Amino acid sequence: MENLFRLVDQDQGFFQRKCTLVNGPVIVGAGPSGLATAACLREQGVPCVVLERAECIASLWQKRTYDRLKLHLPKQFCQLPKMPFPEDFPEYPTKRQFIDYLESYARHFDINPKFNECVQSARYDETSGFWRVKTVVASGSNKTEFEYICRWLVVATGENAERVVPDIDGLNEFGGEIIHACDYKSGEKFQGKKVLVVGCGNSGMEVSLDLCNHNASPSMVVRSSVHVLPREFFGKSTFELAFLMLKWLPIWLVDKVLLILAWLVFGNIEKYGLKRPSMGPLELKNSNGKTPVLDIGALEKIRSGDINVVPGIKRFSRGQVELINGEKVEIDSVVLATGYRSNVPYWLQEGEFFCKKGFPNGWKGKGGLYAVGFTRRGLSGASSDAMQIAKDIGMVWKQETKQQTKRTVACHRRCISQF
């Protein structure tokens, strides 16, 4: 604590910057990962401050997802710690149901994030042993700077904080509407139009399917190999089936079983322009973070020709795209289903825990640094990280609180004996 006061005294801009000493951890991000961590810390009796750059919780779900979105995994694998989904929710909750669940979760655990606070930098002060987190709050043309000084920093901004927009030759010359998948809501306004969907992951497949359902004509760009699996095998969730098999079988064997089952359901998908990677779906997910596509109807539309699969793009020109095979396709609009990336390396001044791509090596770093929701295991992985982080911080918190209580009692006894 002595070091902390020395740190504040040395900061000449203390009163101008509105510096706050936090009695507990600072959590950056009020999505599912940040909410789960805050709830678990509350169960441990540890206070915390949650910072969120948007004006609401779970801004990715509320602002940057399409209307038809549902959870890809059964609800029991997506619920946060200490509070299950309502029993009347379906096996795969809708976007609106998941947002309602998160809002009720925040209310239940009395989590009140500081909204509209965008973290500019966070660095560890070796001298004091505290983190210094600087934020900016914008209100119209006015900007207010804040600084939080804390012992523990929890990064919960997720792997999908910023959209990825590829640099494609001639894209600026196209002339038609170009949007990222995060701005796509529904295919209703694309009715009767020819739409190029760039990307063949879960988002690319679902956007293409939604466009079909709204009588648009989508062409989906498949640049590289992709694993497509049914969301369910014979009424059983693919994820749940894989999870059960991994308890008894090695990952390579589970991959073999999944691919055999996928072949029985889909047949040979390569004849539709979908080439499978040489590495199995689970092994590829673990090594490269590339999630297999869980099909909910897009493959049937590909088979029927309603979704046109095309190879990589060579360049765009006015109203059309030229593909790497020389074919030219006339299009009206472009949807970039090109994914997201973490923004942590841009504001976290730390070089060991987070690598250049923004993915950490686990949930615990040095100097009181933690990360939740970055271990490529979805919402169940984020919940697991949150529980471990809260337990780790809670253990230190309880020990120090106990020691402080003992010192107070001892001092009180000495005072009585002097009288």
Secondary structure as GFF3:
##gff-version 3
##sequence-region A 1 419
A	DSSP	alpha_helix	2	10	.	.	.	ID=ss1
A	DSSP	alpha_helix	14	17	.	.	.	ID=ss2
A	DSSP	beta_strand	19	21	.	.	.	ID=ss3
A	DSSP	beta_strand	26	28	.	.	.	ID=ss4
A	DSSP	alpha_helix	32	43	.	.	.	ID=ss5
A	DSSP	beta_strand	49	51	.	.	.	ID=ss6
A	DSSP	alpha_helix	59	63	.	.	.	ID=ss7
A	DSSP	three_ten_helix	75	77	.	.	.	ID=ss8
A	DSSP	alpha_helix	95	108	.	.	.	ID=ss9
A	DSSP	beta_strand	117	125	.	.	.	ID=ss10
A	DSSP	beta_strand	130	139	.	.	.	ID=ss11
A	DSSP	beta_strand	142	150	.	.	.	ID=ss12
A	DSSP	beta_strand	153	155	.	.	.	ID=ss13
A	DSSP	beta_strand	162	163	.	.	.	ID=ss14
A	DSSP	three_ten_helix	171	173	.	.	.	ID=ss15
A	DSSP	beta_strand	177	180	.	.	.	ID=ss16
A	DSSP	three_ten_helix	181	183	.	.	.	ID=ss17
A	DSSP	three_ten_helix	187	190	.	.	.	ID=ss18
A	DSSP	beta_strand	194	198	.	.	.	ID=ss19
A	DSSP	alpha_helix	202	213	.	.	.	ID=ss20
A	DSSP	beta_strand	217	221	.	.	.	ID=ss21
A	DSSP	beta_strand	228	230	.	.	.	ID=ss22
A	DSSP	beta_strand	232	233	.	.	.	ID=ss23
A	DSSP	beta_strand	236	237	.	.	.	ID=ss24
A	DSSP	alpha_helix	238	245	.	.	.	ID=ss25
A	DSSP	alpha_helix	251	266	.	.	.	ID=ss26
A	DSSP	three_ten_helix	269	272	.	.	.	ID=ss27
A	DSSP	alpha_helix	281	288	.	.	.	ID=ss28
A	DSSP	beta_strand	293	295	.	.	.	ID=ss29
A	DSSP	alpha_helix	298	304	.	.	.	ID=ss30
A	DSSP	beta_strand	308	310	.	.	.	ID=ss31
A	DSSP	beta_strand	313	317	.	.	.	ID=ss32
A	DSSP	beta_strand	320	323	.	.	.	ID=ss33
A	DSSP	beta_strand	328	330	.	.	.	ID=ss34
A	DSSP	beta_strand	333	336	.	.	.	ID=ss35
A	DSSP	beta_strand	340	341	.	.	.	ID=ss36
A	DSSP	alpha_helix	344	347	.	.	.	ID=ss37
A	DSSP	beta_strand	348	349	.	.	.	ID=ss38
A	DSSP	beta_strand	369	371	.	.	.	ID=ss39
A	DSSP	alpha_helix	378	418	.	.	.	ID=ss40
###
